[in-house]
Amino acid sequence: MNKKNKPVWGTRIKGKTSAIFEKISSSIYIDKRLFKEDIHASIIHVEMLNRQKIINFKVKNKIIWGLKKIQNQIIKKKYEFDYKDEDIHMSIEKKLFEIIGEDAGFIHTARSRNDQVLVDFKIWMINSNLRLIKMLDQTIKNILRIAEKNIYTVMPGFTHLKNAQPISFAHYILAYVEMFERDKKRLKRNFDSLYENPLGSGAFSGTSFNIDRNFTTKKLGFKKPTGNSIDTVSDRDFVLDFLYASSVCAMHISRFAEEFIIWNSDAFKLITLNDSIVTGSSIMPQKKNPDTLEYLRGKVGNSYGNLFSMLTILKGLPLSYFKDLQEDKKIVFETYDNLSNSIKIFNDVLKNFTINKKEMLELADKGYITATDLADYFVKELNYSFRKSYQLTAKIVNYCEKNKKFFSDLSIQELKKIEPNIKDNVIKVFDIRNSVNSKKSYGGTSFENIKKMIRKYRNA
């Protein structure tokens, strides 16, 4: 835009833009959240132009004064956004013309909207990655507090949703610490490409002006300038990296949500959700529905969709810039907002549920859950191969099922009828807590292991 409120390309394009295209191609209501980044980058840009003697000191100060005035207006909600301004970058430039006059035209010297958009977007994404990492740090702290209180809380571990082996609840929930630590690593790896400064690439071929990209790189907080101007304006790999990392993190939250939905059900009753994170039914007065968990489970679909949308947009694009790429900001903003909200809700869930320890222990005592311990016993005590021990244990399980008995109901005499070499000390194998505490291999569920892992996470 210029001071006459006309697009800058108005001298070349004489016909009036289609009204519907003008409206739908405007992105200002999406990218207006980049106003701080845009103004900050523009200030650094004109400072560089002055240092390089491309614009004079008076013009530089005038532009910076105008930009700061615009930022103040936006913060105080005294700024009017209009879709006819197309995007936040042109909106700010138009306003700058209104405030300081023709000198506003110098702001775009040695710069294209292509590299301008990217520098704003990357700065925003750097800060957003940092915010998500900080939020995940809080999530991990919440999980560690729960784990510390439940080292000796015994529950059944599941495979195929069937009772498999007894574990500590602390060991179970610490599995999500591992997941979220990997999520943090993925977000941190995004910085490798995000910290490359696109400013100075121009429309796609660079600029003939004697600019200093190292100056803008340092002042804007990047680590190095991008190496190829064509790749720079067409590159959205950093967007895909963010969308992938966000999708995986959302998936981890969804997996937790699904488990808690199951555990909260009347069929399991392993946990109880507090009233602050449940909703009621419109017709059934007794209901307390886990809607917050279902929200978390549902939102991952949105994250996946955004990732595939961006992949699809990019798959057929030649070099360098195309209008298709304008979709990136809407996709990223929506993904960030959804993940940010999901992490906040997830942290609320972690603070608002009760573990039903009695029910967990009772369920852990079902399904011959120490069968693997019995097979291991035969290997260690009788020197049988594991496959022979497995088959022998299966016979004992079949005997129990046929006679409607638990392991703990078996006498030594009954066991010796199946395996004459069995010893009296086999009884300890059927103790669930002993089973949990026997898994002393690194990363296992023994109580001492869990304590060590909590200390390790806290010191990380």
Backbone hydrogen bonds, N-H to C=O, Kabsch-Sander energy under -0.5 kcal/mol:
donor,donor_aa,acceptor,acceptor_aa,energy
2,N,6,K,-1.2
5,N,2,N,-2.1
10,G,7,P,-2.2
11,T,8,V,-0.6
12,R,9,W,-1.4
13,I,9,W,-2.8
14,K,12,R,-0.8
22,E,18,S,-2.8
23,K,19,A,-1.8
24,I,20,I,-2.6
25,S,21,F,-2.4
26,S,23,K,-0.6
27,S,86,E,-3.0
28,I,86,E,-1.0
30,I,27,S,-1.7
31,D,27,S,-3.1
32,K,28,I,-1.3
33,R,30,I,-0.8
34,L,31,D,-2.2
35,F,32,K,-1.6
38,D,34,L,-2.8
39,I,35,F,-2.5
40,H,36,K,-2.6
41,A,37,E,-2.6
42,S,38,D,-2.1
43,I,39,I,-2.2
44,I,40,H,-2.1
45,H,41,A,-2.2
46,V,42,S,-2.5
47,E,43,I,-2.0
48,M,44,I,-2.1
49,L,45,H,-2.3
50,N,46,V,-2.1
51,R,47,E,-2.3
52,Q,48,M,-2.2
53,K,50,N,-1.8
54,I,49,L,-3.3
55,I,49,L,-1.1
60,K,56,N,-2.3
61,N,57,F,-2.4
62,K,58,K,-2.1
63,I,59,V,-2.6
64,I,60,K,-2.5
65,W,61,N,-2.5
66,G,62,K,-2.1
67,L,63,I,-2.7
68,K,64,I,-2.4
69,K,65,W,-1.7
70,I,66,G,-2.1
71,Q,67,L,-2.4
72,N,68,K,-2.1
73,Q,69,K,-1.9
74,I,70,I,-2.4
75,I,71,Q,-2.5
76,K,72,N,-2.0
77,K,74,I,-1.5
78,K,73,Q,-3.3
81,F,79,Y,-0.6
85,D,82,D,-2.3
86,E,83,Y,-1.6
87,D,85,D,-2.3
91,S,87,D,-2.2
92,I,88,I,-2.3
93,E,89,H,-1.9
94,K,90,M,-2.5
95,K,91,S,-2.3
96,L,92,I,-2.4
97,F,93,E,-1.9
98,E,94,K,-1.6
99,I,95,K,-1.7
100,I,96,L,-2.9
101,G,96,L,-0.6
101,G,97,F,-1.7
103,D,100,I,-0.6
104,A,101,G,-2.1
105,G,102,E,-2.2
106,F,103,D,-1.7
107,I,104,A,-1.7
108,H,105,G,-0.7
109,T,106,F,-1.7
111,R,108,H,-1.6
116,Q,112,S,-2.0
117,V,113,R,-2.8
118,L,114,N,-1.4
119,V,115,D,-2.1
120,D,116,Q,-1.9
121,F,117,V,-2.7
122,K,118,L,-2.9
123,I,119,V,-2.0
124,W,120,D,-2.3
125,M,121,F,-2.4
126,I,122,K,-2.5
127,N,123,I,-2.0
128,S,124,W,-2.2
129,N,125,M,-2.7
130,L,126,I,-2.1
131,R,127,N,-2.1
132,L,128,S,-2.3
133,I,129,N,-2.4
134,K,130,L,-2.1
135,M,131,R,-2.2
136,L,132,L,-2.4
137,D,133,I,-2.0
138,Q,134,K,-1.5
139,T,135,M,-1.9
140,I,136,L,-2.6
141,K,137,D,-2.0
142,N,138,Q,-2.2
143,I,139,T,-2.2
144,L,140,I,-2.4
145,R,141,K,-1.9
146,I,142,N,-1.7
147,A,143,I,-2.7
148,E,144,L,-2.5
149,K,145,R,-1.1
150,N,146,I,-0.5
150,N,147,A,-1.4
151,I,148,E,-0.5
153,T,150,N,-1.0
154,V,152,Y,-0.8
155,M,167,I,-2.8
157,G,165,Q,-2.8
159,T,162,K,-1.9
162,K,159,T,-2.0
164,A,157,G,-2.9
165,Q,157,G,-0.8
167,I,155,M,-2.8
169,F,153,T,-3.3
170,A,150,N,-1.4
172,Y,168,S,-2.0
173,I,169,F,-2.6
174,L,170,A,-2.0
175,A,171,H,-0.8
175,A,172,Y,-1.2
176,Y,173,I,-1.1
177,V,173,I,-0.6
178,E,174,L,-1.5
179,M,175,A,-1.5
180,F,176,Y,-2.7
181,E,177,V,-2.3
182,R,178,E,-1.9
183,D,179,M,-2.0
184,K,180,F,-2.2
185,K,181,E,-1.9
186,R,182,R,-2.4
187,L,183,D,-2.3
188,K,184,K,-2.5
189,R,185,K,-2.3
190,N,186,R,-1.0
191,F,188,K,-1.4
192,D,189,R,-1.4
193,S,190,N,-0.9
194,L,190,N,-2.2
195,Y,191,F,-2.4
196,E,193,S,-1.4
197,N,195,Y,-0.6
197,N,224,K,-3.1
201,S,198,P,-1.8
206,G,201,S,-2.6
211,I,209,F,-2.1
213,R,211,I,-0.6
216,T,212,D,-1.6
217,T,213,R,-2.2
218,K,214,N,-2.2
219,K,215,F,-2.6
220,L,216,T,-2.2
221,G,218,K,-0.9
222,F,217,T,-2.2
223,K,195,Y,-3.1
224,K,195,Y,-1.5
226,T,197,N,-2.5
232,T,228,N,-2.5
233,V,229,S,-1.6
234,S,230,I,-1.0
235,D,231,D,-1.9
239,V,236,R,-0.5
240,L,236,R,-2.0
241,D,237,D,-2.8
242,F,238,F,-1.6
243,L,239,V,-2.8
244,Y,240,L,-2.7
245,A,241,D,-2.5
246,S,242,F,-2.6
247,S,243,L,-2.1
248,V,244,Y,-2.4
249,C,245,A,-2.0
250,A,246,S,-2.7
251,M,247,S,-2.1
252,H,248,V,-2.1
253,I,249,C,-2.1
254,S,250,A,-2.2
255,R,251,M,-2.4
256,F,252,H,-1.9
257,A,253,I,-2.5
258,E,254,S,-2.7
259,E,255,R,-2.1
260,F,256,F,-2.5
261,I,257,A,-2.2
262,I,258,E,-2.1
263,W,259,E,-3.1
264,N,260,F,-2.0
265,S,261,I,-0.6
265,S,262,I,-1.1
268,F,265,S,-0.8
269,K,265,S,-2.5
270,L,263,W,-2.0
271,I,263,W,-1.2
272,T,354,T,-2.4
274,N,352,N,-2.5
277,I,274,N,-1.9
278,V,275,D,-1.2
279,T,289,N,-2.1
281,S,284,M,-0.6
287,K,284,M,-1.6
289,N,279,T,-3.4
291,D,289,N,-1.9
292,T,277,I,-0.8
294,E,290,P,-1.9
295,Y,291,D,-2.4
296,L,292,T,-1.9
297,R,293,L,-2.1
298,G,294,E,-2.3
299,K,295,Y,-2.2
300,V,296,L,-0.6
301,G,298,G,-1.3
302,N,298,G,-0.6
303,S,299,K,-1.6
304,Y,300,V,-2.5
305,G,301,G,-2.3
306,N,302,N,-2.2
307,L,303,S,-2.1
308,F,304,Y,-2.4
309,S,305,G,-2.2
310,M,306,N,-2.2
311,L,307,L,-2.1
312,T,308,F,-2.2
313,I,309,S,-2.4
314,L,310,M,-2.0
315,K,311,L,-1.5
316,G,312,T,-0.5
317,L,314,L,-1.6
325,L,322,F,-1.7
326,Q,323,K,-2.3
327,E,324,D,-1.8
328,D,325,L,-1.8
329,K,326,Q,-0.7
330,K,326,Q,-0.5
331,I,327,E,-1.9
332,V,328,D,-2.6
333,F,329,K,-3.1
334,E,330,K,-2.3
335,T,331,I,-2.1
336,Y,332,V,-2.9
337,D,333,F,-2.7
338,N,334,E,-2.4
339,L,335,T,-2.6
340,S,336,Y,-3.2
341,N,337,D,-2.5
342,S,338,N,-2.3
343,I,339,L,-2.6
344,K,340,S,-1.9
345,I,341,N,-2.6
346,F,342,S,-2.8
347,N,343,I,-2.3
348,D,344,K,-1.6
349,V,345,I,-2.4
350,L,346,F,-2.3
351,K,347,N,-0.8
351,K,348,D,-0.6
352,N,348,D,-0.5
352,N,349,V,-1.5
354,T,272,T,-2.9
356,N,270,L,-2.7
357,K,355,I,-1.4
360,M,356,N,-2.2
361,L,357,K,-2.4
362,E,358,K,-2.5
363,L,359,E,-2.4
364,A,360,M,-2.0
365,D,361,L,-0.8
365,D,362,E,-0.6
366,K,363,L,-1.6
371,A,368,Y,-1.6
374,L,370,T,-1.8
375,A,371,A,-2.2
376,D,372,T,-2.5
377,Y,373,D,-2.0
378,F,374,L,-1.8
379,V,375,A,-1.5
380,K,376,D,-2.5
381,E,377,Y,-3.4
382,L,377,Y,-0.5
382,L,378,F,-1.3
383,N,379,V,-0.7
384,Y,378,F,-1.7
389,S,385,S,-2.6
390,Y,386,F,-2.9
391,Q,387,R,-2.1
392,L,388,K,-2.3
393,T,389,S,-2.6
394,A,390,Y,-2.3
395,K,391,Q,-1.7
396,I,392,L,-1.7
397,V,393,T,-2.4
398,N,394,A,-2.5
399,Y,395,K,-2.2
400,C,396,I,-2.3
401,E,397,V,-2.5
402,K,398,N,-2.4
403,N,399,Y,-2.0
404,K,401,E,-0.8
405,K,400,C,-2.6
409,D,406,F,-1.2
410,L,407,F,-1.7
415,L,411,S,-2.0
416,K,412,I,-2.5
417,K,413,Q,-1.2
418,I,414,E,-0.8
418,I,415,L,-0.7
419,E,415,L,-2.8
422,I,419,E,-1.8
426,V,423,K,-1.6
427,I,424,D,-1.4
428,K,425,N,-1.0
429,V,426,V,-1.6
430,F,426,V,-0.5
430,F,427,I,-1.4
431,D,428,K,-1.3
435,S,431,D,-2.0
436,V,432,I,-2.3
437,N,433,R,-2.6
438,S,434,N,-1.2
439,K,436,V,-1.3
440,K,438,S,-2.1
444,G,441,S,-2.8
446,S,439,K,-2.0
450,I,446,S,-2.3
451,K,447,F,-2.0
452,K,448,E,-2.2
453,M,449,N,-2.5
454,I,450,I,-2.4
455,R,451,K,-2.1
456,K,452,K,-2.4
457,Y,453,M,-2.7
458,R,454,I,-2.3
459,N,455,R,-1.8
460,A,456,K,-0.6
460,A,457,Y,-0.8
